[in-house]
Amino acid sequence: MDFWVDIAEIIGALATSLALFFVAKATRHSRQTVEESQRMRRLEAERDERAITTAARRQAGRVAFWPVRGNVQGRTQWGIELVNSSEAPVFRLSIERAEGATRQGVVIPEIKATAKILPPGRYFFSDSQRWPSYLEPHQVLEPIPGNIDYMATVRFMDSDGLEWVRGVDGRLEEGGVKSPGA
């Protein structure tokens, strides 16, 4: 009888070992599945975040500006041309440019201007006006490329109520808008 008991114990031990092997394999597979699921969830969250960011930046990215000079209101002026090519107005816009100088030493005056609402279109900002001038589509101004000294910083709120800042380096960042005194 001892012989059969020993064989039963051996068979039981083998069955237990085999069961433990399959449990370990199933646990490993389950852990891999959980890790893969978590990785997919992270990827999905990152994709959603990018989509939200892209949607939020859609209007703000369509507000661009650059330094120009040209004949505006009957006289040659230095200033900033701003284009709101979005389909909605921007609000509480302020534009600031520090005083600069040309290579010949001609002073380019400081610009500080505001607009409580700026519909889609082209606008000219200069030191001689606190408010922007609307530019007709046919009106041509000469861009001043290659000199960051003539650039400005623009702050505004988009139609979704998000506040944006585009600095002299051209980078668009979500941020606080200074309340214009206008």
C-alpha positions in Angstrom: 0.0 0.0 0.0 2.9 2.3 0.7 3.8 2.0 -3.0 0.4 3.3 -4.1 0.5 6.1 -1.6 4.0 7.2 -2.8 2.7 7.1 -6.5 -0.4 9.2 -5.5 1.8 11.7 -3.7 4.1 11.9 -6.7 1.2 12.3 -9.1 -0.3 14.9 -6.7 3.0 16.8 -6.5 3.3 16.7 -10.3 -0.3 18.0 -10.7 0.4 20.7 -8.1 3.6 21.7 -9.9 1.9 21.7 -13.2 -1.0 23.8 -11.8 1.5 26.2 -10.2 3.3 26.5 -13.6 0.0 27.4 -15.4 -0.9 29.8 -12.6 2.5 31.6 -12.9 2.1 31.6 -16.7 -1.5 33.0 -16.4 -0.3 35.6 -13.9 2.5 36.7 -16.1 0.1 37.0 -19.1 -2.4 38.9 -17.0 0.4 41.3 -15.8 1.5 41.9 -19.4 -2.2 42.5 -20.4 -2.6 45.1 -17.6 0.7 46.8 -18.6 -0.4 46.9 -22.2 -3.8 48.2 -21.2 -2.2 51.0 -19.1 0.2 51.9 -22.0 -2.7 52.1 -24.4 -4.7 54.3 -21.9 -1.7 56.6 -21.5 -1.3 56.9 -25.3 -5.1 57.6 -25.7 -4.9 60.3 -22.9 -1.9 61.9 -24.6 -3.7 61.9 -27.9 -6.8 63.4 -26.3 -4.6 66.1 -24.7 -3.0 66.9 -28.0 -6.4 67.2 -29.7 -7.7 69.5 -26.9 -4.5 71.6 -27.2 -4.8 71.8 -31.0 -8.5 72.8 -30.8 -7.7 75.4 -28.1 -4.9 76.9 -30.2 -6.9 76.9 -33.5 -8.1 80.6 -33.3 -5.1 81.9 -31.5 -2.7 80.5 -34.1 -4.5 82.5 -36.7 -3.5 85.8 -35.2 -0.2 86.9 -36.7 1.8 90.1 -36.8 5.0 91.6 -38.1 6.8 94.9 -38.3 6.1 97.1 -41.4 6.5 100.5 -42.8 4.3 102.2 -45.4 1.8 104.9 -46.3 -1.0 104.8 -43.7 -3.5 107.6 -43.3 -1.6 109.8 -45.8 1.9 109.5 -44.3 4.8 107.1 -44.1 4.9 105.3 -40.8 6.7 102.5 -39.0 4.4 100.1 -37.2 3.0 96.6 -36.8 0.6 94.9 -39.2 -1.6 92.4 -37.3 -3.8 89.9 -39.2 -6.7 88.1 -37.5 -7.4 85.4 -40.1 -9.7 83.4 -37.9 -13.4 83.5 -38.3 -14.1 85.1 -34.9 -13.0 88.3 -33.2 -10.3 88.4 -30.5 -10.9 90.4 -27.3 -8.8 92.6 -24.9 -5.9 92.8 -27.4 -2.9 94.8 -26.3 0.2 95.3 -28.4 3.5 96.6 -27.1 6.8 97.3 -28.8 9.8 98.9 -27.2 11.5 101.9 -28.8 14.1 100.9 -31.3 16.5 102.4 -33.9 17.4 101.6 -37.5 21.0 100.9 -38.6 21.2 104.6 -39.6 20.2 105.7 -36.1 16.6 106.7 -36.9 14.5 106.2 -33.8 11.5 103.9 -34.2 9.0 104.9 -31.5 7.5 102.7 -28.9 4.1 101.3 -29.6 1.4 100.7 -26.9 -2.0 100.1 -28.3 -5.2 98.3 -27.3 -8.4 97.1 -28.8 -11.3 95.7 -26.7 -12.5 93.8 -29.7 -10.7 93.1 -33.0 -12.8 91.4 -35.7 -11.2 89.3 -38.5 -9.1 91.4 -40.8 -5.8 93.4 -41.3 -4.8 96.2 -38.9 -2.0 98.7 -38.5 -0.7 99.7 -35.1 1.6 102.6 -34.7 3.1 105.0 -32.1 0.8 107.8 -33.3 -2.4 106.0 -32.5 -3.7 104.3 -29.5 -6.2 102.3 -31.6 -5.5 100.1 -34.7 -6.3 101.3 -38.2 -8.1 98.9 -40.5 -6.2 98.1 -43.6 -8.0 97.6 -46.9 -7.3 94.3 -48.7 -5.6 96.2 -51.6 -3.3 98.3 -49.3 0.3 97.1 -49.3 2.8 97.7 -46.5 6.5 96.8 -46.7 7.5 94.1 -44.2 10.7 94.6 -42.2 12.3 91.2 -42.2 15.3 90.0 -40.2 15.3 92.4 -37.3 13.7 91.3 -34.0 14.1 94.8 -32.6 11.0 95.9 -34.5 8.8 93.0 -33.2 6.1 93.4 -30.6 4.4 91.4 -27.9 0.7 90.8 -28.4 -1.7 89.7 -25.7 -5.4 88.8 -26.4 -8.3 86.6 -25.4 -9.8 84.3 -28.0 -13.5 83.7 -28.6 -13.4 80.8 -26.1 -12.2 83.0 -23.3 -8.6 81.6 -23.4 -5.9 84.2 -22.9 -2.8 84.1 -25.2 0.6 85.8 -25.5 2.7 85.9 -28.6 6.1 87.4 -27.9 8.8 88.9 -30.0 10.2 85.4 -30.7 6.9 84.5 -32.3 6.0 81.8 -29.8 2.4 81.5 -28.9 1.7 80.6 -25.3 -1.4 80.4 -23.2 -1.1 83.0 -20.5 -2.5 86.0 -18.7 -3.8 89.1 -20.5 -3.1 92.5 -19.0 -6.3 94.5 -18.7 -5.9 97.4 -21.1 -6.8 100.8 -19.6 -8.9 101.5 -22.7 
